[in-house]
Amino acid sequence: MTRRLFPTVTLTVCCLMPSIVGWLFPLDVERVAAQSLLQPDLSAAMRDGLMPGQALWTSLGRLIFEDASLALSFAAGLATSLGIMLVLATTWRLAGRSAALMAAVVTLTLPVTWGLAGRPGPEAFIFFSICLLFLVNTVDSGTILGAWMTTSALIVTILTWSYGAIIWIAWFVLEIHRHRTVRNTASSVVELRPVHIRTLLALILAPLIAIALWPHDPMELGALLTTAIGHPMRVPYPNIRADGVLLVSGLARTPGIVTGLALSAAAFPLLWTIMAFAQAKAYTRTDHPVRRGTVILSFALVTLVAINGGPWGLRYSGMVCLTPPIIFFAGIGMVRVGRYIRAQRNTAIRILVAVVFMFALSGSLSLLPMRSTSGPRQLGKWQLPGDQSLPAEFIGQLNESLPPSATLHVLEQNSDYRELVASLVARQILRPDIQIKPLYESQFIVVPSTPTSNISELIDDLRGEVETEVIDGVDRYQLIKL
Amino acid sequence: MQTVGPVLIAVTLVGAMQWYVLTVPPRPPLSKAQPEWTATTGLPNASILSGGKRCSAWVGTRYQCGERPWEWAGAYIGSVQSEGVSDKRVCTWIHPRQGGANQITYRKVSAASRVSGYIGLLDSARNGAHISATLKINGNRVWNVRMTDEYRGWHTFDIKAPRASLGPMNISIELTTPNPAWRHVCFQLTVDKLSASSHGETL
């Protein structure tokens, strides 16, 4: 009893901790990514492109809280906790209790898991859908329960995430791979075992039910699928700077697959990532079809993030994609390291491995204060793109500083900040008399100088007066009077 | 299990190397020759005619040339889409007006070997009439361009200053259009003793 009770309680606490911390200490920012989820009329927001799976979570929050921010925070926290629970359950099912406990340690050292509830947005719901896929992967889709679980998980993914359609395709690959048999002959002919009708039904029904549940014209879902598959690259990409020097210009080019992968990996504690990759490589050799399934699912996610140019192709949802496989494989990898230490008689090797472990743990813990961006803002000299958000302090200063009926322009590389400020005016977080205008008609400009923007270099020539300024780490937000 | 040890040592080395690569200081920025004079910095001392009429005195950051919110002349950040991405540049905004040409004249600009710059119809400009720009140095036309909705983008130029202009020059740029509606045009001039950009048209 105690043998099961202790890990169960420990894992439950680990699942709840990031959400509770997020609820108790929310980050005081308004984010671009969260605006559609905060709209008073969710059905109208869905007509404007809000994914129905995300709206469902927010509606759940609104059953309890009237305030949209609280509702979203609650829903994001719940989705985060359930997601962590699912990925830890997957780890327990496939690799045992110790691996699940180690995976919990990894979970608690990742800034992204702490940021999901404190900085609410759609990422928590995407995280949940991916974690659900990992758990469903461990279930035989040939059984009635397994088929329903697979169908539900794929529907949730397609409806929560515009790139869920690619995961649905990956699931076909996964099932084909599971049913392959390699003849041990000189010709090495690969054959497929018969696929159970329930497995096929689960795969076919998922998009059909998703289309039926889609609140709009089914053609829109079709367009969404073709966009996700045919045009995965998004421009403009943010700039990456070091010591104020532009290293990768979003204007000049988009990061390639290698850069994207390197930056994605760098967004996590490096040794966790390496350990996860090493463990995933070990899993590819196994004959266990479920274990191979986790590798295929992870590979699909990594590929998706890579072809989108790293975490920033998908914004922070890119990092969220990679979090479940990192937790899963790094957790199992830690157990292997532990067993290796126990098996060693050589003290020097024991010390070396213990140092590696401490290095990984301290590296992870050092990134924890960066939960505000769900990841590191700076790696060494590299300033990585921050979230597109405005601190509440700056919003308060805008309300105080701007004269009545002021004309305001948001000077940014892309239109996201402009949409954020317009949304804040519509939601009356900013004064409703403030008018958002083109630059040539504006008396004031808002300049968010984040690492994602190179606008600040152009500002000096405008010779405006800085009315108010808020500096938040590497980000600087200015209100300039022209 | 025996393979774990070497894998661990290998990943530690790779990890340490990657960490070093990530933390190594980047190359210092290339030294950029500062232009001696630009149209945006010289604007407070320029004389401006908009729609054939003189604009008000320089107030704050701009000349007010008319009552409408866009009828002013001053430094601006112009955006022109190029291959799907927005190319933003510092430039001088002056919206054409009915009644005559827009003319900005910069007097007694220091002697220079070259005059370069760019001009373009901005993304915010809706379809409309063509607009012509003429650049003059000491009253002599040295460059002109005719911009239409089909011929958008930043048009660059790099001109060798006339031999006679070893002393201070008078540089002027004139914008004319049959219909000023939505002709959002923006330009920049740079006078630089150093060799200017090799891009663009050279006369």
Contacts between the chains, C-beta under 8 A, distances in Angstrom:
chain1	res1	chain2	res2	distance
A	235	B	84	5.7
A	235	B	85	5.8
A	236	B	85	4.9
A	236	B	86	6.9
A	242	B	25	7.6
A	242	B	26	4.1
A	243	B	25	6.9
A	243	B	26	6.0
A	244	B	29	8.0
A	245	B	26	5.6
A	245	B	27	7.5
A	245	B	28	7.5
A	245	B	29	5.0
A	247	B	26	6.1
A	250	B	85	7.6
A	251	B	85	5.3
A	251	B	86	7.5
A	251	B	87	6.9
A	266	B	18	7.7
A	266	B	22	6.2
A	270	B	15	5.0
A	270	B	18	6.1
A	270	B	19	6.1
A	271	B	11	7.1
A	271	B	12	7.6
A	271	B	15	5.3
A	274	B	11	4.3
A	274	B	14	6.6
A	274	B	15	5.4
A	275	B	11	6.9
A	278	B	7	5.5
A	278	B	11	5.9
A	336	B	4	6.0
A	337	B	4	7.1
A	337	B	8	6.8
A	339	B	1	7.2
A	340	B	1	6.4
A	340	B	4	4.4
A	340	B	5	6.7
A	340	B	8	7.4
A	343	B	1	6.3
A	349	B	5	6.5
A	352	B	8	7.9
A	352	B	9	7.6
A	353	B	8	6.2
A	356	B	8	6.2
A	356	B	12	5.4
A	359	B	12	7.8
A	379	B	22	5.1
A	379	B	23	7.6
A	380	B	19	7.6
A	380	B	22	4.5
A	380	B	23	3.1
A	380	B	24	7.3
A	381	B	22	7.9
A	381	B	23	6.3
A	381	B	24	7.4
A	381	B	25	5.5
A	381	B	26	6.0
A	382	B	22	6.2
A	407	B	69	7.4
A	411	B	77	6.6
A	413	B	86	6.9
A	413	B	88	7.6
A	414	B	86	7.5
A	437	B	69	7.7
A	438	B	124	5.8
A	439	B	76	6.8
A	439	B	77	6.6
A	440	B	69	7.4
A	440	B	70	4.7
A	440	B	72	8.0
A	440	B	76	7.0
A	440	B	93	6.0
A	440	B	95	7.3
A	440	B	124	7.1
A	440	B	184	7.0
A	441	B	69	4.1
A	441	B	70	5.8
A	455	B	77	7.4
A	455	B	88	7.0
A	458	B	77	5.1
A	458	B	88	6.3
A	458	B	89	7.5
A	458	B	90	5.2
A	459	B	77	7.9
A	461	B	38	7.9
A	461	B	40	5.1
A	461	B	41	7.3
A	461	B	75	5.0
A	461	B	90	4.4
A	462	B	61	6.4
A	462	B	74	8.0
A	462	B	75	5.0
A	462	B	76	7.5
A	462	B	77	7.0
A	462	B	90	7.9
A	463	B	61	4.9
A	463	B	75	6.3
A	464	B	61	5.8
A	482	B	60	7.2
A	482	B	61	5.1
A	482	B	62	7.2
A	482	B	74	7.9
